[in-house]
């Protein structure tokens, strides 16, 4: 989830929706006369309006509406509608404003299915009542792309088929609510309806490859229209495609060849070859050569087409014997028709030749799409099983990718909307050696208030149990002493969402693990009251003892007296996990009686108790420390303070003594320890803000937890006190970063055995490798697609480093040999 923008709340109501409908009709009429209205003299030029998508979660959608006019705007308004959802956002001007932009938030009703399509239409009216053309924006709840169905083969009015022949038909359907049926209707020169029904497990993206027979057709044009049903029975219709039908195949025709291949390919990527010929396609194939002048063949393949197909399609899987990246190669596609015409000696041009050529770049990595679609939120490499486990937030399961055979295995069902993931540790390891992971992974179910504990032993893989997280209530309190000496308290409840988002696992002790702690951030909702609307929190849960802590330490002693409040924090158990308890009492004492009666309370700068959505969490490889990074905007945007980072050391424990006003209160003498000494001091958090002044998009922590990497406009390396050690010149936007698995200690000059590395994603399709001692980029690993999600590093055989990243097309795995790493990054 991501935070709502500075917004105007949308109002619901049939009256306003009807008003917008009327205005939209007026806009449509105005568009017929060049967007001019019948307004008064002097101004007949319509204003403009545009919509831009913002964030999308299962509880809110945000978008921006912008408008401009040459003289002055009167109103700017937008309406949003979807199943069970209707909202309106507008503003009216009483002075001359020629350009304007505002952010709007749509609250998504609870129970609305993820992937529900919401249509947003916007318009503006100027002071002379000229009406703009309507702009339309399609968004879906829970993020992702709107549902759609489209024909990828044949091409509209470009493919011709003779009566008695067939042509290839390819249809792509996509829906976050899963594709249940894909069908097609044919009218005109040919008339029929057909479809394919898919059974569970349904996918959110699927392609149908079939053929259309024109044996019973007549001369003319056949119109093919695709349609799709999602799992809820909603029907979607795609754009039609027209196929020209002729009486005979003809003679002397030449195949028209094309192929689909990305400009950057992996060694096992596919090439999609198509050919069209009225005489029928008999052979189809491709050749890959070295670049001129050698032109030596690297690999090739072809297939015979059986049957009368005027358009044939084949997807080949390449097997390129290339190990150095990037490498340029030349790709050719060819075809032969049933009359034997191919003439491969001639070089083709456009659509009139026989061979199509192109130059592509072969890059590192192996990309595999998620078997049944969905979206990856987080992932972890598990050395004992040599498998990668990915949280599929859309399908409520762990995807299992086996590195030994580079394939996905059967997924493991977990709870609702799994997000963060961590391993249950067995020990802290030794200096320079990571801690040992057990066969249990911990998953944060962000669509619930539960943690899943999952056995990932290949022979017994399953979800073992779900830990119910408590409801933790934060209060700000005031008190007054009545004339009779009675203390009266008044507390304001601030109810945060308890849904876990990112998690970090740690355990106490120096060797084998003692108590297990799961530190987690929470995913907020729009229902949280001011000042914590769409604000998350950081907490830990002692799984062993079923006890809790709510992080408030970052807000102690900050701000002025106007914003400082006395706090009360209470824990309410769920499903028998732990007990109801007070985590921070409103007041403790009296510790001293008589004339010098002394009480003790915790005060905080209340607005900065909460954290923006999304706040990241990671644990060190030693399972002793954790790091957190607050996502969101920097200062200057709606008065929001800079994003913060924090560290946590599980072995410090609760502060056993508190001193104030000349008195020290000790646990065991009536004082309840409530401050966790392992949380970053408030002054450290504030100092980090000043030293960076940026927004956070990702976070990493090294093996021993001494260095934290914070991804923002650059990547900042800080120590456990959040003191800035240096920065890496990475670009903003992408979130992926991770330390070398054996990176340990603070950045310092000197030999480190080749482990002084950090891996980051880029706005470009590449992984950047940095030397954390000298903060220099030393290597770039080209990939096919940019990495847009997390990056994870792990050691594999021969000292090589394996990197795993999430792209828009699935998961990419890249292996960097040790020799290449040490040569580039000494």
N, C-alpha and C positions, 0 to 999 in steps of 0.2 A: 504494500500500500504506500501511497505517497500523500503528502499533505495537501489540503485544499489551499487554493490561492486566496489572497485577500479578496473577499467576495461580497457580492450582494446576494442575499438569500432569494431563491426563486419562490414566488407565490403560486399556489395551486388554485384553480377555480374555473368553473365552466364558463363564466362570463368572459373572463379574459381570454380563454382559449377560443371561444367563439369570435371574440373581437379580432383576434389574430387571424383566424380563418377568413374573415371578411376582408381584412386588410391584404392578406395574401392574394385573394382573388383580384383585388384592385391592383396589386403589383403586377400580377400576370397580365391584366388588361393594359397596364401602363407599358409593359415590356413590348407590347405590339406596336407602340408608337414611339419607339426609340427611347424608352424609359423616361418620357416627359409626361407630366400630369397636366390637368386643366387648372392649375393654380393661377394666382393673379399675375399681372404683368411684371416684367422685369427679371424673372428668374424661371426658366423652364428646364433647368438641368437637374436631373435627379441626383441625390446623394449616392454614395457607395456604402456597401457593408460587406464584411467578411467575418467568417468564423474560423477559429483555430482550436484544435483539440488540446486539452490539458491532460490531467491525470485521470485514470480510470481504476476504480477498485470495486469491491463488492458492496460498498456502502455509499460511495459518492462518485460523481462524475464532475469534472471541471472543464470549462472551456472559456475562451476569450472571444468577445464580440467587439469588432472595431468598425468605426464609421467615419466618413469625412464628407464635407460639402463645401462648395466654393464660397457660400455666404454664411450659412449657419444652420446647425442641426436643431430639430425640435424634439424628436424622440428617437431612441435606439432601443430595440426590443428583440427578444428571442423567445421561442417556444420550443419545449422539448416534449416528446411523446414516445411512449413505448408501452408494451403490455403491462398494465397496472401502474403506469407512471405518466404523470402530466404536470408540467411545471412551466413557469413563465418568469422572465427576467427583463426588466426595462428601466429606463430612466428618462426623465423629461427635463429639458433645459429652459431656463428663464433668462438667459443672457446669450450673447453671440459666442458659440463654440463651433469651430470649423472642423475639428478632428477630436475623436474621443475613443477610448478603449476601456473596457471594464471586464472583470473576471466574474464568472457566474459559477455557482455550485448547485448541482442537482443531488438531492438526497435520494438514494435508492432504497425503496421500501424493503424491509426484511422479508426474506422468502423469495425475492426475485432471483430467478436462476442466473448463474454466471453465464455470460455470453449473450444475454438479452440485448437485442438491437434497440438503440434509442436514436430517433431521428430528431435533429435540432435544425430549426429554420430561423433565420434572422433577417431583419429588415431595418431600415432607417427612414425617417421622414424629415424633410427640412422645414424651415420656417415658412416657406411658401406652399407647403403641403405637397411637394413633389416626393414621390415614393420610390425608393431604391428597388432594383431587382432583388429577389430573394436569394440568399445564400443558404446552402444546405450542408449539414455536417452529420455524418453517421458515426456513432460511437457504440461501444458494447460494454456492458458491465463486467467488471473483473479484468479489464484490459484486453489486449489482443486486437484482432481485425474483425470487421463485420462478416457475417455469413455471406457466401457468394457461391454461384455455380456458373461455369463458363466453358465454352468449347475451345479447345486448343488445336484441334485438327478436325475437319478441313478449315481452310481460310475463306472468309467471306468473298464470294464472287471471283476467287482466284483459282479454285479447283473445278475441273470439268470431268464428268464421268459419262461414259457411253452406256446406253441401255444394254443390259446383260452383264455389266461389270459391277464391281464393288469398290468402295473407297473406305479408308480408315476413318474411324470416329474416336476422338479422345475428349473426355469431359472431366474437368476438375471440380470437385465440390469441397467447400471448407465451412466449418461451423464449430464454434466453441461448445455448442450444445450437441455436438456429434452428428455425423452424417448417417442417416438411416436408409434413405432411398435416393438414387440418382437415376433420372430418366430423360427421355427425349421424345419430342413430338415432331413428326415430319409431315409437312403439308405442301401442296402444289403439285409438282410433277410426280410426287410419291406421297402416299398417305398412310401413316400408321403411328402407333405409340408403343414404346417399349421402355423397360426400366430394369434396374438391378437393385435387389434388396440386400442389405448388409445386416449381419447378426452380431451379437455381442462377442467380444468387446468392440463397440463402435469406435471409430476413429474420428478425429476432428478435421482431418484432411485426407482425401482419397481420390484416386484417379481411376476412371473407367476407360479401358482401351478395347474397342470392339470394331465392328465394321458395319457399313450400310450397303445392302444389296439393292441394285437398281434393275433387277431382272424384270419386275412388273411396273417399271416407271414409264412415263411418257416424256416426250421432248418438252423442255421448258426449264423452269427453275424450281428446285426443291428447297424449302425453308426448314431448317433444323433448329428447334428451340429447346434448350436444356432446362430441366427443373430439378429441384432437390427438396426432400423432406428431412428436417432434423429430428432428433430423438423425441421432441415434444409435439411433433406433428405440424410444425410451421412449414409452409411451402414457400420456396424461393424460386424465382424464374430468372434465367440469364438472358443475355443478348442473343438474338437469332443469328444464324449463319446461312447464307444462300449458296447452293451448289448448282452449277449449270449442267443440265442433262442434254446430251446430243444423241443423234440416232445411231452413229457408227463410230468405231474406234479410229478409223482413218489409217493412212499409210505414210511412211517417211517421217513420223514424228520423232522428236528427240526428248529424252528424259530431262525433266527439270529437277535438279537435285538441291537439297538444302540440308543443313544439320544444325543442331543446337548444342552448344558447348560453352561453358563459361570462359571468360578470358584468363582466369586462373584456375588450374585444375590440379587435383591430387592424382597420384599414380594409379589409383583404382577407381577414379571417377568414371561416369558414363558419358557416352556421346549418343545423341538422338538424331538419327538420320532419316530423312523423308525424301521420297521421289514421286513425281507425278508424270504420267504419260498415258495418253488416250489409247495407245496400243497395248497397255498393260505392262506393269513392272515385273521383271523376271529376276533380277539380282540387285542387291543393295549392299554397300560396304563402305569401309573407310581405311585410310592409310595415314600413319604418323611418321614423319621424316625428321631427320636433323635439318637444321637451318642451312640454307645455301652458304658456301658452294658445295658442300658434301652431298646433301640430299639423300643420305643413306636412310633406309627404312628402319625405324625403331620397332614398330609393331603394326599389324594390320589384321582385318577380319572382314568377312562378308557372309551373306546368307541368301539362299534361293527362296524366292517368293512363290508359294504354291497357290494357284487360283487366279482368277481374272480380277486383278486389283489395278485400277487406274491410279490410286494413291496408296503407297505402302509406307509403313513406319516400322523402324526397328531401333531399340535401345541396346547399344553394345556396352559392355563393361571393359574398360581398358586395363591392361596390365603393363605399365610402362617400367622398363628396367632402368630407372633413373634414381640416383642417390644424392646428387648434388643439386641444391636449390638456391635460388630459382634457376630454371633452365628453359630457354625458348625452344619451341618445336613448331613444325608446320603440319597442319591437319588438312587432309583432303577427304572428301566424300564423293562417291561415284555410284552410278546405277546403269543398268542395261534393260532395255525393254524386250518384249516378247518377239520382236522382229530382229533381235540381235544387235540393235544399234546402240553403240556406246561411245566410240571415237574418243577414247581416253587420251589420245595424243594431243588434243587441242586443249588449251587453257581456257576455262570458262569466264564469262563476264555476265554478271547479273543473273536474270532468270532465263537466259537463252542458251546457256552452256550445259555441259554434261558433268563437269566436276566443279565442286565448290572448294575453295582453299581459304585457310585462315591461319593466323599465328597466335599461339596461346602460350602462357607461362605455366610451367609445372612447378608447384610449390610443395612445401612440407606438410605433413599431417594426414590424418585419416578421419574424415567426417562421416558420422553415422546419424541418420535421423532417428528421433524417438519412435519406437515401434508403432505406437498408437496415437502419436501426436501429443499435444499438451504443451506445457511450458516449464522450464527448469528454474527453480528458485535458488537452490543451493546444492552443494555436492561435497563428497568426501572420498578420498582414496583410502581403502582399507587393506594394508599390507598383508595381514594373515590370509586373506582370500584372494589377493591380487585382483580385486574388483573395485570398480567405481560405483558409488551409490548416489543417485540424483533424486532430489525431491521434485516430483511432478505435481505442481500445485493445482493443475487443472484436472488431473485424473485421480487424485487422492491415493498415490502409490509411490513407492521407491522404484525407480528404474535401476536395473542391475546390468552394468556393462563389464564384461569379463575381458581383462587385458590379455589373457592367454590366447584367446581366439578372436578378439576384436569384434565380438558380437554382443547384442543385448540378450539377456536371458529372461526368464519369467519374472515379471515385476512382483513386488511384495506390497499388498494392500496395507494402508495405514489409516490414520484419521483424516479429518476434514482439512483440506487446503494445507498440506505439509509444506513448511517453509525452511527454517533453519535445521541443520543436522550436525551432530557431533558424535564422537565415539566415547563409549564408557571406558575410562582408563583402568589399567591394572597397577601401574607403577609410574614413577616419574622418570625412569631411565637413568642414565649416568651422564656426567659432563660430556657434551658433544654427541650424545645418543638420545634419540627420541624416546618418550615413554611408550609403554606397550599398550596397544589397543586390545580390548576384549572382543568377543564375538557379538557384542551388543552395541547397537547404534541407538542414539536418542534423537527423536524427531519432534520438532515443534509443530503442532497442528494449529495453524493460525486461524482456521475457521471454527475453532472450538477453544476451550480452556484446558487443553490436555497435552501431555507429552507422551509419545509412543516409544516404548522400549522394544527394539526389534532384534531378534536373533538372526544373524546373517550367515551362520554356518550353512554352506551350500546344501548339506544333507537335511537340514531341519529349518530352513529359513521361514520365519513367520513373525508376526507381531505377537510379543509375549503378553504385554499388558499395557494399560494406559494409566498414567499418573495424573490424577485430577489436581490441577493447580488451584490455590485458594483465591477467594475474593478478598483483595486487599483494598481497604478504604482509607483514603487520605483526608484528614480534616484540618482546617485552620480554625483556631479557637481564640476566644477572648474571655476575660474573667473580670469579675468585680467582687469586692468585699462589702457585704451589707453591713448595716449598722450593728447587727448582733454578732458581727465577726464571721458570718458564714460566707464561704467562697462559692460564688455562682459562676458556672461555666456556660458559654454559648459557642457551639461548634458548627461550622459550615462543612457539609459533606461534599467532597470532590471524588466522584466515582469514576475511576479510570477503567477502560477495557482491560481485561485480564488475559486476552488472547496472545499467546507467545508468537514471536516472529523469528529473530535470529537467536541462536543459543551458543554458549561456550561451556565446555565441561572442564572441571578441575577437581582435584582431590587434595586433602590435607595429608601431611606427612612428608618425610624426606626420601623414602624408598618406596616400599609397597603402599598402595593407596589406603587411606583411612576413609573418612566420610566423603561421600560424593556430593559435589555442589554443581548445580546447573544454573549458570547465570544467563538471564534471558531478557531481551527487549520485548515490549508489547506493541501490538498493532492497534492503533486507536480507531475510534469511530467518531462520526460527526455528532453523535448524541451527547458526547461529553460536554459538560457545561464550561462557560468562560471562567478562568482564562485557559482552560485546558482542552478546548475543542480541537480535535484531530491531533492531540499530543499523546505520545507514548511515554513509557516509563522503563526503568531498568531495575531488575530484581534478581535475587538468587533464591534458589530452593535447595535446602539440604535434603537430598533424597533419602539419605540414610536415616535421618531423624525426623523427617517430615516437618521441618521448620522453615521459616521464611525471613527474608529481609527486603525492604523497599529502599532503593537508593535515594537518599536526600542529601547526602554529605556534600555533593557538589554545590548546593544552594546555601550552606551554612555561612553566615557572616558576609554575604554579598548584598550589594544594593544599599539603599538608604532606609531610614527608619520608616518611611511611608509604606514600603512594600514588605517589611519584615513581619512575619506572623508566627505565633506559637502553633506547633503542629501536634496532631494526634494521629497515629497510624494503627489500624486494627486489622487483624487477620481472621477470616472466617473460612473454616475448613470446608472441603467439598468431598463427598463420597467417602468420608472416613479417613482421608489422608491428613493426619495431624489433628490439631484441635484449634478451637477458637482461642485467640490470644491477643494481647496488646503488644505490638512491636515497639511503639514509641508512646509512652504515657503523656498525657497533657501536662501533668506535673508530677514530680517525684519529691517525696519528703513528707513532713519536715525531717531534716537530718540533724538539726540543732533546735532545741526547744527553748522556751523562755523568751527573753526580750530580743534575742538575736535569731529568731526563727528563720530557717533557711529552706527554701524550696528550689527545685531545679526543673527547668523546661528547655526544650529544644526549639529554636527559632530558625526560620529560613526565609530567604527571598522567594516568596511563593511562585511567581510566574516562571522561574527557571528550574523548578522541581521537575517539570515535564520536559520531554524530549520530542523533537520532530519525528514524524514518520517519513522516511525509514531510518532507524538507528541500527547500525551494524554491530555484530559481536563476533569475536574470534578468540579461541584459546591457544596458548603456546603449545609447542610440541612436547614440552615437559609436563603439561597438565597442571601447572602451578599458578599460572597467571592468565589474565584475560584482558582484552582491549575492546573499547567501544568507540564508535564514531557516529556522530549525529548528522543525519542527512538534512537537506533543506537549504534555504537561502542564506546569504550573508547579510550582514547588517546594512541598513539603509533601505531594505525592502519591507515596507509596512512596519518599520520599527522593530523588526524581529532581531534579536541578538545574533551574533555570529554562531555558526555551528561549533560544537564542542567535541573534544575527545577526552576519554577517561581510561585509566588503567585500574586493574584490580589484582591483588595478591591474596590468594585464598588462605595462606598460612599465617597472615598477620592476626586475623581474628578480631573479635570485638574489643574496643578500648575499655580496659578494666577500671579506669579512673577518670573523673572529670573534675576540673578545678575551675571555680568561678567566684568572684567577690571575696577572695581570700580564703575560701573553703575548698577542700578537696573531698570528693565523694567517691567511695570505693565500692566495688561489687562485694557483696558479703556484708556490707554495713547498711543495707537498705537501698543501695543504688542498683538499678537495673541497667546493665550495659546495653546501649542502643546504637552506638556509633561504630560502624565497621571501619577499623583502622586500615584495611586493605584497599579502600576506595581512594582514588586520587583526592588530594587536598583541594579545597575550593580555590585557593590561591594558584595552584598549579593549573587547574582548568581555565581560570581566567587568563593566566599568563599565556597558555597555548593559543587562546583566542586572539590575543594581541599580536603574537608572533606570526600568526598565519593569516587571519582575517579572510576566511574562505569557506565555501560549502564543502561538505564531505560526501563522497560518492562510494567509498569502499574503504576497507581496513584490513590489515594483516599484522601478525605478530610472529617474531622469530622463535627459534627452538627453545631458548631459555627464558623468553619473555622480556629480555632486556631492551629490545628495540621494537618499536611499533611503526608500521608504515601506514600512512593516512593518505588516501587518494582524493585529490581535489583538483584545483587548476594545475598544480604540480603534485608530486608525491612527496610528502613530508616524512622524514625519519625523526622520531623523538624517542627519548628514554622514558623510564617509568615515571619520572616526575614531569613528563610532557615537555621537557626542555628540547628545543630544536637542535638536532645533530647535523642536519643538512637536508637538501632537497634534490630530487631527481626530476629532470626536465621532461616529464610526461605531459601529454595533452589532457585536457578536461573531457568530461562526457562519459567515457567508458569507465567501468567500475572494477575490472579485473586486476588483481595484484596478489602476489604471494612471494614469500621468501624461499630461497633454497631450503630444502628440508633440514639441512645441517647448519644453516646460518645461525651463529651464536655469538653473543657478546655485543658490545657497542661498536659502531663504526670506528675503526682505528687503523692507521697504516701498519703494514706488516703482512707476512704470509699467513694465510688462513686455510690452506689446503684446497683451494678452489671452491669454497662454499660461500664466499662473500658475494652472493648474487641475489637479485630480486627480479622477478618476472612480472611484466605488466602488459596489459592489452593496449591497443592504440586505436585512434580513429580510423587508421588504415588497416588493411588486412595483414597484420603482422603481430608478432610477440616481441617486445623489446626486453633485452637483458641488460641489467645495470650492475655495476660494481658498487656495493654499498660502503666500501671503504673510502672511495674517491668520488662517488656520486656521478659516475660517468656511464653513458651508454656504451657497451662494448660489443653488442651483437644484436642483429635483427633477424628473426626467423619468419620468413614469408608464409602466410597461410592463405587459403582460398577465400575465406570470408572474415570480416572483422569479428572479434570476440566481444560480445555485448553483455555477457554475464560473468560469473565468477571464474577465476583461474585457480587451479590446484596443481601443486608440484609434488612429485614423489620420486624416490630412488628406485631404479630398476637394475637389471643385470649389467655387470661390467662398469658400474659407476655412472651409467647414463642417467639423465634426469628426464622424467616423463612429465609433460605438461598437459593438462586437460582443461579445455575452455568451452563455454556455451556460446554458440552462434545462433543466428536466426533459423538455421537449417538443421540444427541438432547439436551434437557433441563432437568436438575435434580433439584428437589425441596427437601430440607431437612429441617425438623422442629426440633429445639432444645428446649426442655421444660425448663422453667425458673429454676426449681429445679435442673436439671442436670447442667445448666450453673453456677449457684451460688455455687453449691457443688464443682465443679471442679475448678472454678476461683473465689475464695473469694476476 
